[in-house]
């Protein structure tokens, strides 16, 4: 039985208890939210040493970190270090987006060392295993989903909402199709003059997901890759298809979350969240960013965090990090950490705005430490204590002041007496 099936049977599973404890929420509230499809616990039955978490309406805002090999850089040890750094700095989940090297071996190595929910994009496997698009068929796509499930993957991105009907709507897009999976499927459909096998054979995908209790992350293959394409007809057409597929998966007791944009200007973020919640019936929303400007290459962890904080405050449940190297190259470990920290700050800011229990207490504790000039406690409470400690030590002073204010410290000058 899946987590959704058990929740509908009024059962509070061990995974629900652990996830509720981590967020400080009532297990019964979590069970009801899972039963309604508003929250998920990605937990493949075969993933050992997993510490389960909840993603959705009653849970705190969660963040994901991506990494993975490419044909130009297929060092699994490097990806292991990125995974470890991501988890150590607060990523709630990770995703392996590898396209280079022995993908099955890379994935099994990463999962064996992973204690958080682990996600993948199976269409990448079908693409990488083939010599050309001519060698890929529906069987290869479905088999890739099964291979990932059998290895213990907790959630899989499935671009089942990219259908033939949307192809005419893509004309005139400034950024085209920027999703690797979405672009591949559009090309495949045009070349084969056939509909998307992941859509046509979605029942088979559901069967696999049910067997292993894999959460389906219904992918935004037509997400906007630039501000000018945000909220266009192609994006919203896919969203409506994903809403229909969500109902099909729920009817078979399979957990679902929905992936979203992309690049979205500030004034359209609220509309995007509201449209997703309406068309996808309140399923958890997993957003990439959104990036609020297209000019931030080298600083896109910042453009993403701005959009992510707003999106989550409006109801998005799950933020996919973006690193400073987005649009430029594979991230190194330092850039992975920067991406995790930026997203973690965005998620926490949103939890404060949403009034999530206990979120503001963290800020109050660090504020008291600042007021008391308790540098050790202030540094301990920061989102990245190692960086805060390094910056403090660079001042090279041995007092309770900082090098910005010195003897004119406002906190020393102000007194309530």
C-alpha positions in Angstrom: 0.0 0.0 0.0 1.1 3.6 -0.7 1.3 6.4 1.8 -1.8 7.9 0.1 -3.7 4.6 0.3 -2.9 4.2 4.0 -3.8 7.8 4.7 -7.2 7.3 3.0 -7.6 4.2 5.3 -7.1 6.4 8.4 -3.7 4.9 9.1 -0.8 7.0 10.4 2.3 5.4 9.1 5.8 5.5 10.7 6.8 7.8 7.8 4.0 10.2 8.7 4.9 10.2 12.3 8.6 11.0 11.5 7.7 13.7 8.9 5.2 15.3 11.3 7.8 15.3 14.1 10.3 17.0 11.9 7.9 19.8 11.1 6.4 20.0 14.6 2.9 19.3 13.2 0.0 17.0 14.3 0.4 13.6 12.6 -3.4 13.4 12.2 -3.4 16.8 10.4 -0.7 15.4 8.1 -2.6 12.2 7.4 -5.7 14.1 6.4 -3.7 16.4 4.1 -2.1 13.4 2.4 -5.5 11.7 2.0 -6.8 14.8 0.3 -3.8 14.9 -2.1 -2.5 18.3 -0.7 0.6 16.8 0.8 3.0 14.0 -0.1 5.7 11.9 1.6 8.1 10.7 -1.2 9.3 7.4 0.2 10.1 4.5 -2.2 9.7 1.2 -0.4 13.2 0.2 -1.4 15.1 3.4 -0.3 17.0 2.3 2.8 18.1 4.8 5.5 15.6 7.4 4.3 14.5 10.1 6.7 11.0 10.9 5.4 9.7 14.5 5.0 6.4 16.0 4.1 5.9 18.3 1.1 2.6 20.2 0.9 -0.1 22.3 2.5 0.4 21.5 6.2 4.2 21.2 6.0 7.0 23.8 6.1 8.3 24.9 2.7 10.9 22.4 1.5 13.9 22.9 -0.9 15.5 20.6 -3.4 19.1 20.6 -4.7 20.0 19.3 -8.2 23.3 17.8 -9.3 24.5 15.2 -11.7 27.0 14.3 -14.4 27.2 15.4 -18.0 28.9 13.9 -21.0 31.7 16.3 -20.4 32.0 15.6 -16.6 31.0 12.2 -15.3 32.9 11.9 -12.0 30.5 10.2 -9.6 32.8 11.0 -6.6 32.3 14.7 -7.4 28.5 14.3 -7.4 28.7 12.4 -4.1 30.4 15.4 -2.5 27.8 17.7 -3.9 25.1 15.5 -2.5 26.7 15.4 0.9 27.2 19.2 0.9 23.6 19.8 -0.1 22.2 17.7 2.7 24.6 19.1 5.3 23.6 22.6 4.4 19.9 21.9 4.6 18.5 20.5 1.4 15.3 18.6 2.1 15.6 16.5 -1.0 18.0 16.0 -3.9 17.7 15.1 -7.6 20.2 13.4 -9.8 20.0 14.9 -13.3 22.9 12.8 -14.7 23.3 12.4 -18.5 26.9 11.2 -18.7 28.7 8.0 -17.6 27.1 4.8 -16.4 23.8 6.2 -15.2 22.6 3.1 -13.4 25.8 2.8 -11.4 25.9 6.6 -10.7 22.3 6.5 -9.4 22.7 3.4 -7.2 25.9 4.9 -5.7 24.2 8.2 -4.9 21.0 6.6 -3.5 23.0 4.3 -1.2 24.6 7.4 0.4 21.4 9.5 0.5 19.2 9.9 3.6 16.7 12.4 2.1 14.1 11.8 -0.6 15.9 11.2 -3.9 14.5 12.3 -7.3 15.3 11.7 -11.0 14.1 12.4 -14.5 13.8 9.0 -16.2 13.5 10.5 -19.7 17.1 11.5 -19.4 18.0 7.8 -19.2 16.0 7.0 -22.3 17.8 9.9 -24.1 21.3 9.0 -22.9 20.9 5.3 -23.6 20.0 5.9 -27.2 22.3 6.8 -30.0 19.7 9.1 -31.6 16.1 10.1 -31.3 15.2 7.3 -33.8 16.2 4.7 -31.2 13.8 5.9 -28.5 10.3 4.5 -28.3 7.6 4.3 -25.8 8.9 1.1 -24.3 12.3 2.8 -23.6 10.5 5.7 -21.8 8.4 3.4 -19.6 11.3 1.1 -18.9 13.4 4.0 -17.7 10.7 4.8 -15.1 10.7 1.2 -13.9 14.5 1.1 -13.7 14.6 4.2 -11.5 11.8 2.9 -9.3 13.5 -0.5 -8.8 16.7 1.3 -7.6 14.8 3.1 -4.9 14.1 6.6 -6.4 11.5 8.4 -4.2 10.1 10.8 -6.8 10.3 11.0 -10.6 9.7 13.8 -13.0 7.4 12.6 -15.7 6.7 15.0 -18.6 3.4 13.5 -19.4 1.6 16.8 -20.0 3.5 17.6 -23.2 1.0 16.5 -25.9 0.6 17.0 -29.6 -2.1 19.6 -29.1 0.3 22.1 -27.6 2.8 22.1 -30.5 1.0 24.9 -32.5 1.0 27.0 -29.3 4.8 27.1 -29.2 5.2 29.2 -32.3 6.4 32.7 -31.5 8.0 31.8 -28.1 11.1 33.9 -27.5 12.8 31.3 -25.4 11.5 28.2 -27.1 11.4 25.0 -25.0 14.1 25.1 -22.4 13.2 21.9 -20.5 15.5 19.1 -21.7 12.7 16.5 -21.3 10.1 18.8 -22.8 12.3 19.7 -25.8 13.1 16.0 -26.4 9.4 15.0 -26.3 8.3 17.8 -28.6 11.0 16.8 -31.1 10.0 13.1 -30.7 6.4 13.8 -31.4 7.1 16.0 -34.5 9.5 13.4 -35.9 7.3 10.4 -35.2 3.9 12.2 -35.9 2.6 10.5 -32.7 1.5 11.6 -29.3 3.7 11.5 -26.2 4.1 7.9 -24.9 4.3 9.1 -21.3 0.8 10.6 -21.8 -0.7 7.8 -23.9 0.7 5.1 -21.5 0.3 7.0 -18.3 -1.6 4.1 -16.7 1.6 2.1 -17.0 3.5 4.9 -15.2 0.9 4.8 -12.5 1.3 1.0 -12.1 5.0 1.4 -11.5 4.5 4.3 -9.1 2.0 2.3 -7.1 4.2 -0.8 -6.9 7.1 1.0 -5.3 5.2 4.0 -3.8 7.1 6.5 -6.0 5.7 10.0 -6.0 5.0 11.3 -9.5 6.3 14.8 -10.0 4.4 15.8 -13.1 7.0 17.8 -15.0 6.7 21.2 -16.6 8.2 20.4 -19.9 6.9 23.6 -21.4 7.9 25.9 -18.5 8.9 29.5 -19.6 12.6 29.9 -20.1 12.4 33.7 -20.2 10.1 36.4 -18.8 8.5 37.0 -22.2 7.1 33.5 -22.3 5.7 33.4 -18.8 2.0 32.5 -18.5 1.6 31.8 -22.2 -1.0 29.5 -23.7 1.5 26.6 -24.0 2.4 26.7 -20.3 -1.2 26.8 -19.2 -2.3 24.1 -21.6 0.2 21.7 -20.1 -0.9 22.7 -16.6 -4.5 21.7 -17.4 -3.4 18.4 -18.8 -1.4 17.8 -15.6 -4.6 18.5 -13.6 -6.4 15.6 -15.4 -3.4 13.3 -14.9 -3.4 14.2 -11.2 -6.9 12.8 -10.9 -6.0 9.6 -12.7 -3.0 9.0 -10.3 -5.1 9.8 -7.2 -7.8 7.4 -8.3 -5.1 4.7 -8.1 -3.7 5.8 -4.7 -0.5 7.3 -6.2 1.0 10.5 -4.7 1.4 13.5 -7.0 3.1 16.9 -7.0 3.2 19.4 -9.9 6.3 21.1 -11.3 6.1 24.8 -12.3 7.9 27.6 -13.9 10.6 28.7 -14.7 11.1 32.4 -15.4 8.3 34.6 -14.2 8.2 38.3 -13.6 7.2 39.4 -10.0 3.7 40.6 -10.9 2.7 37.2 -12.5 3.9 34.9 -9.7 0.7 35.0 -7.7 -1.4 34.3 -10.8 0.8 31.3 -11.6 0.4 29.8 -8.1 -3.4 30.4 -8.1 -3.7 28.8 -11.6 -1.8 25.7 -10.5 -3.8 25.2 -7.3 -7.0 25.6 -9.3 -6.2 23.3 -12.2 -4.3 20.7 -10.3 -6.8 20.5 -7.4 -4.5 21.6 -4.6 -1.7 19.1 -5.3 1.7 20.3 -3.9 3.5 22.7 -6.2 7.2 22.4 -6.9 8.7 25.5 -8.5 12.0 26.1 -10.2 12.7 29.6 -8.8 10.9 31.2 -10.3 13.6 33.5 -11.7 12.3 37.0 -11.7 14.7 38.5 -14.3 16.7 37.1 -17.2 19.8 39.2 -16.6 21.2 37.4 -13.5 23.7 34.9 -15.0 26.3 34.4 -12.3 23.8 35.5 -9.6 20.8 33.4 -10.5 20.6 31.9 -7.0 19.5 35.5 -6.0 17.0 36.0 -8.8 15.6 32.5 -8.0 15.4 33.2 -4.2 13.5 36.4 -4.8 10.9 34.5 -6.8 10.9 31.5 -4.6 10.1 33.5 -1.5 7.2 35.2 -3.2 5.9 31.9 -4.8 6.0 30.0 -1.5 4.4 32.9 0.4 1.5 32.6 -2.2 1.2 28.9 -1.7 4.0 27.0 -3.5 5.2 24.1 -1.3 8.6 23.1 -2.7 11.4 25.2 -4.1 14.0 23.8 -6.5 17.3 25.6 -5.9 19.2 27.5 -8.6 23.0 28.0 -8.3 25.1 31.0 -9.4 26.2 28.9 -12.4 22.7 28.4 -13.8 22.7 29.0 -17.6 26.5 28.8 -17.6 28.0 25.4 -16.5 27.7 22.5 -14.1 28.0 23.9 -10.5 30.9 23.1 -8.3 30.4 22.3 -4.5 30.7 25.9 -3.4 28.0 27.0 -6.0 25.8 24.1 -4.8 26.1 25.4 -1.2 25.3 28.9 -2.3 22.2 27.6 -4.1 21.0 25.6 -1.1 21.5 28.5 1.3 19.7 31.0 -1.0 16.7 28.7 -1.4 16.7 27.9 2.4 16.5 31.6 3.2 13.6 32.0 0.6 11.7 29.1 2.1 12.1 30.3 5.6 11.0 33.9 4.7 7.9 32.4 3.1 7.2 30.3 6.2 7.2 33.4 8.3 4.8 35.1 5.9 2.5 32.1 5.9 2.6 32.0 9.7 4.0 28.4 9.9 4.3 27.4 13.6 7.8 28.1 15.0 9.2 29.9 12.0 9.5 33.3 13.6 11.0 31.8 16.8 14.3 31.2 14.9 14.5 34.9 14.0 13.6 36.0 17.6 16.4 33.8 19.0 19.0 35.3 16.8 17.7 38.8 17.4 18.1 38.3 21.2 21.6 37.2 20.6 22.4 40.3 18.5 20.9 42.5 21.2 23.1 40.9 23.8 26.2 41.1 21.5 26.4 37.3 22.0 28.5 36.6 18.9 28.9 32.9 19.4 25.1 32.4 19.7 24.3 34.7 16.8 26.7 32.8 14.6 25.4 29.4 15.7 21.9 30.4 14.7 22.7 31.7 11.3 21.6 29.8 8.2 25.3 29.0 7.4 27.4 29.3 10.6 30.7 28.4 8.9 30.4 31.4 6.6 29.3 33.8 9.4 32.2 32.6 11.6 34.7 33.2 8.8 33.4 36.7 8.1 33.5 37.6 11.9 37.0 36.3 12.2 38.2 38.5 9.3 37.6 41.6 11.4 40.6 40.6 13.5 39.4 42.4 16.6 39.1 41.0 20.1 36.1 42.9 21.4 32.3 42.5 21.4 32.0 45.2 18.8 32.1 44.9 15.0 34.4 46.8 12.6 31.5 48.6 11.0 30.4 50.5 14.2 33.2 50.0 16.7 32.8 52.3 19.7 29.6 53.8 18.1 27.7 50.5 18.4 24.0 51.3 18.3 23.2 48.4 20.6 25.6 49.7 23.3 24.4 53.3 22.9 20.7 52.4 23.2 19.4 51.6 26.7 15.8 51.3 28.0 16.8 52.4 31.5 
